[in-house]
Amino acid sequence: MPDGSRSRLGEGTGRLAGRVIFVTGASSGIGLAAVRRFAAEGAKVVAAARRIDRLETLVKEVKSSGAEAIAVKCDVEDPDSVRSAIDLCVTSFGRLDGAFNNAGIGGAHVPMHEIDIEQFDRVIRTNLRGVFLCMKYELEQMKDNESGGSIVITSSTSGLHGNSLDSDYCASKWAITGLVKSAALGYARYGIRVNAVAPGPTETEMTYSLAHLVTKEALAKEVAQFALGRLADPDEIACAAAFLLSDEASCSTGDVLACDQGGRTTAR
């Protein structure tokens, strides 16, 4: 199962040196790759997710490379859990400089009239409300930083175009753009930048759990639409997030960076 294992820990440029960065959804996929990438770039990383056993294994690996990281169990649907995780970040490292709000779940992949109401609510609760909760408590910490901060959110190319079979997921990701742009405007005066990455299909557990991609033939048909002719590696998305978190993107805020292998967002 893909786990971001192709991340090249130790090949960083130091672009995040000394910064404290909080990562949600860190136990697999893009989040796991981001923990490795940010650590390789010199950051002190707080890896947050519900699966604490996986986080502890990841943190042990990161520490063995000489980087600093801690694991914290966090459910983004629970305000107290989110706040406690961010408080632990500040207690452990003294501040919060950046955050990668990456936790999310997939949609129903059925026509809208067939979507179960609880399924819709769960997608919105995790993908949208969960991001809001993280941003609420992150911004509360960052606004008092002399050097400001940077927040990056994992959106999706489904948040840049429609999808007839993923209306619940699309709705959650389109709404994230509103959060990004509103926070970018509201917190620029504090030196806080807010951006998003919008991956296309990526080699993660969530991608391979989609019922319509369970066969090699279906997956081949999916990737054939992209100019690069392949899925993205999680580390490639993590690198894009690292760029937006770094001073190299100091003039970028309120932006959504598509990472879709030359797919539908490029073609439109």
N, C-alpha and C positions, 0 to 999 in steps of 0.2 A: 504494500500500500504506500502511495507517495507520502512523504513526510518532510519534504524540503531538504532531503539528505544531500542534494547536490550543492547546497550553500557552501561557499568557499571560505569557511572560517579562517581568519588569519590573513586574508588578502585585502583588508580594508585600507583606506587612505587616511584614516584618522579624522574624517570630516565631522564626527560626532564626539570627539575626544572630550572626556570629562563631563559629559551631559548625562542627566538622569532621565531615562525614558521609560514610560509605562506602556505595556503592550497587552491588549486583550485578545482573546482567542489564540493564546500562545501555545496551546498544546498540540497543534497540528497545522499542516498546510502553510499558508502565507504567514500566519502569526508565528509559528515555530521558526520558519526561515528568517523572519524579521528579528527575532531574538538573537539568532546567530549572527545575522548581518550587522545589527546595531552594535553588538558586542565587538565584532571584528573592526568596526569603525571607531572604537574607543569609548562607547557609551557604557554607563552603569545601567543595567536593564532590570526592570521589574516585570517578570513574566506572570500574567494573570490568566486564569481559565478555571473551569470547573473540575477538570481532571488533574488533580494535584499530583498523582503518581507520575504522570507523564512530564509535568513541569519539573519535578524534582530530578528526574533523569536528565532533562535538558539543561537545567541549571548546573548540575554536576559536570556535564560535558563542557559548558561554557567556562566554568571556573578552571577546569583542567587546562584551558588554553591561556590562562592568565588574566581573563577578564572578570569583571564583577557583575553578579546577577543574584537575584533572589526570586523565589516562587511564592505566589499568594493565590489561594483559592478565591475565585470571584465569579459570581453569577450576575451578568449585566442586567438581568430582569429584576434584581433586588437592589433597591436604593441603598440600604444599609450595607450590603456586601460591597457595592461599588465604592461607597464613601470610605469604608474601612480599608479597602485595598489601596486607595490613593493616600489615605492617612498613613498607612504602613510605609508606602513609598517615601513620603516626606520624613517620617520618623527615622527610617533606615539610612537615607542618603542626604537629608537636610533640605531638600527642595525637589521641585518637579520642573524640568526644562522642556520636556516634549512628551507627546503621547501618540500612539498609533492605535486608534480605536478600530479594531479589525474583526471582533467577534460578530458572527452572523450565521444565519441558517438559510437553507434553500426554500423555494416555493413549492406549491402543490403540483405544478406542471400539468394542469388540466384546464379546460375552459372555465371562464369566470363563474358561470352559473352552477358549476359542479364543485366549487371550492367550499369546503367545510368552514363554517363561521369560526370555530375555535382555531382551525389551521390559519386562517387569515389573521386573527387576533394574535396568535403566537408569533407569526412572522413580523408583524408590526411591533409587537412587544419586544422582541429581540433585536431586530435590525434597525428600528427607528428609535423607540423609547430607550433601548439600551445604550445607543450612541448618545442620545440626549443626556441621560444620566451621567455617563462618563464625562461628557463635555461640561456639564454643570459643575461638577466637583473639580475637574481639572482647571477650568477657567478661574474658579474661586481661589485656587492655589497660585496659578500663574500670574494673575493680575497684580500681585504684590512683588513679583520678581523685578529687580532692577533691569535685567536683560530681557524681560518678556518671556516668550516661549513659542512653541510651534506645535500644532495639532494636525495630524493627518488621519483621515477616515478612509476605510475601505468601502468604496461604493461598488459599482459594477457598470459594464457597458449596458446592462439592462436598465440602468438609471439614466441612459442617454438616448435610448430608443425604446419603443414598445415591444412587447412579446405577447402574443395572443394566448399562450399557455402558462404564463408566469405573472399574471396581473398582481398577485399579492406581493411577490418579490419585487417586481418593477415599481410598485407603489412605494414600497419601503425605501428603495434606492433613489427614486426621484425625490422623495422627501428629504433625504440626506443632503442633496444639493442645496435645498432651502436652508437647512441648518448651517452648512458650510458658509454660504454667502452672507447669511445674517450675522453669524459670529465674526466673520472676517470684518464686516463693517463695524460691528459693535465693540470689538476689542482691539482694533488697530492702535487706538490711542494708548494702549498698555504695552505695545510692542509685541503683541501676540498675532501670529499668522495662523490661518486655518485653511487647509486644502484637503483634497481627496484624490485618491487613485481609483481608477475605474478599470479593473482587469476584465479581459475576456476570459474564456475558458482556460483554466489553469490546472496543473496536475496536483489536485488535492483530493482528500477524502470526500468532500462535498460534491465535487465534479463527478467522481466515479460512483457516487451513491444515487445519482439521478437515474431514474428508471429508463429514460429514453437513451441512455448512453451505456447500457450494460453489455452491448456486444461490440466487438472490434469494428464491425461494419458501420454501426451507428456512430461510433466515435470518429472513424475515418471520414464519414460524411460531414460531421460537425466541423472538423479542422480543415476540410477542403475549402471552406469559404474564406479562409484567412490567407493573406498574401504570403506569410511566412510558412504556411502549411504545417503548423504544429501547435500544440498547447504551450502555454507559457510555463516556465519553471517557477516555483514559488520564490526563489531567490531573486529572479528578475523583477518581480513585483516589490519585494523587500528593498531592492536597490533603488527603485523609483521612490518609495516611501522615505528612504534614508536621504535622498536628494532633497525632497521637500522639507524634511526636518532640519536640514543643514543650512548654514549661511550661504551656500551656493544658490539657494532659492530665496534669498533675502528680499527679492522684489516680487515674490509670488504670494498672493493671498486671495482667497475666494475662488480658487481655480480647481477644476476637476481634470486630472491628467489621465487620458485614456491610454491603457496598455493592452491593446487588443489584437496584436499580431497583424496589423494591417487589415482588420476585419470590417465589420459593418459600419463603425463610426468613421472609418477612412473612406469607405465607398460612398457614403451618403453625401 
